[in-house]
Amino acid sequence: MIKKTILGFPKGSNYKLRITKKINLRSYCLTICLCLFFTGCEKEISDQLKGKWQLKTIETAGRLTPVDTVWYNFQSESLFMFQIYHPDANTFSWMYGYKTQPGKNIIQLELINSTIAKEDFLPYTDWKGAVRSFTVDKINRKQLVLKGDDKTYSFDRF
């Protein structure tokens, strides 16, 4: 007759060891799945930029200037549109361009001749040329903060 333990398994049985291995394997698989899930939820800057952003303030040397007539539109992985509203004439002007991401938190925007010539559009902006680099200081579903040329640009998703 085989003697049984309190749990009802034969003495000397490796059943406990098999149960422990199953539990360890399940824990290991669950941990891997959770890690993959949470790292997959972290979106790249390019993905978070997509959409229309309204410029709200520009901070220069501690001075805050409110703005409500400028939008940056990130239309895809690489397309960009700079849009300006002219309240006196009740019209919009816009310029298309390209967005690249040369570094982890750096975006570069380049305007191209489209609806009007770059030279005619730039005077309405604070850009010195058709290419501009920004550091992405903050980005989430509602806010975007870009830094470039000693200025901080704060946007809200439109």
N, C-alpha and C positions, 0 to 999 in steps of 0.2 A: 504494500500500500504506500502511495506517495503522500508525504506530509505536505500540507498546504499552509501558506502564510496567512496572515490576517486578510489580505486582499483576495485570497482564493487562488493564487498562482503557486505552482509547484516551487519548492525550495530549489535553489540553484538555477532557476529559469532566468533567461536573459530578457524576459518580457519588459521589465522596468527599463532596461537599457534601450530597447527598441522604442518604447514610448518616449523616453527622454530624447532620443535622436530625432523622432518625428516632431516633437515640440520645438527642438532647436532648429530644425530645418524650416518649419513653418515661421518661426520668429525671424530667421535669417531672410526668408523670401519676403515677408511682410516689410521688413526694414528696407530691403532693396527697392521694393515697389514704392514705398513712401518717399524714399530719397529721389527716385526718378520722377515721381509725380510733382514734388515740390520744386525741383530744379527745372522741370518742364514748364511750370507756371510762371517763372521769371521771364518776362518778355524782354526782348532786345530793345534798345533805344529806337531803332528804325520802326519797329512794330508799334511802339507807344506814341511815336510822333504822328502817325497817320491821322489825318483829319484837319480841321480848320481851327486855328488858334488866333485869338484876338489879343493884340498887344494892349496891356493895361497901364504899365508904367515903365519908364526908363530912369534908372538911377545913375547919375554921373557925379562923382566926387561928393557923395552924401546928399545930393540934391535930387529929389524925386519929382519927375515930370509926368503928369497923367496923360494918357493917350487913349483914344477910342476910335481911331480912324484907320488903323493898320491891322492887316491879317496876314499870317503866314499859313499857307496851305501845303501840307505834305500829302500829295495825292497817291503816291506809291512808294516803292522802295527807293526810287531815284528822282521822281518828278517833284517839283516845287513851284509854288506860285506866290508872289509877293503882291498883295492887293492893298490899294489905298483909296479911301473915300475922300472926296473933295466936297465938303458941306456947302461951300459958297456956290459951287456950280451944280451941286446935287448929282455928281457923276463919280464914276470909279475909273481908276486906271490900274492896270495890272501888268506884271512881267513874269514870264515863265522862266524856269531854270532847272538846274540839276542839284541834287543833294548827294553828297558822298560822306562816308564816315571813315576818315583816315585813322582814327584812334577810338578807344573804347568810349570815351565821353566827349568826343570832338566831332562836330559836323561841319562840313564845308558847303556853302551855298554859292552857286554860280548862276548869275542872270544871263540869259541869252536874248538876242533880238527876236521879238515876236510881234506883239501888237503895236509897240512903238520901239524906237531905237533906245538902247541902253543909255546913251548920252542924254536923251530927253527925259528918261525916267529917274535917273540917279539924283537930280536936284530936289526931288520930292522926298528923298530918303536921307538918312545920316550915313549912308555907305560912302566910302571914299572911292571905291571901284566896283567892278562887276562881280568880284569874288570876295567872299567874307567867310571867316572861320569863327566858330563859336564853341565854347565849352558848355556842355549841358550840365548845369549845376543842380537842377532838380527836375524830375518829370514824374507825373502820376496821371491818373485818369482825368484830373481837372486842371492841373497847373503845369506850366513849363517855365523854367528860368534858364535863360541863356546869358553867358558872359562873353564879351568880346570888346576889344579896343577900350578897356577901362570903363565899360558901361555894363549895367545889368538890366536885362530885358525880361519883364514878367508878363506872361501870357495866361489867359484862361481859355479853356476849350470852348469853342463857340458852338 
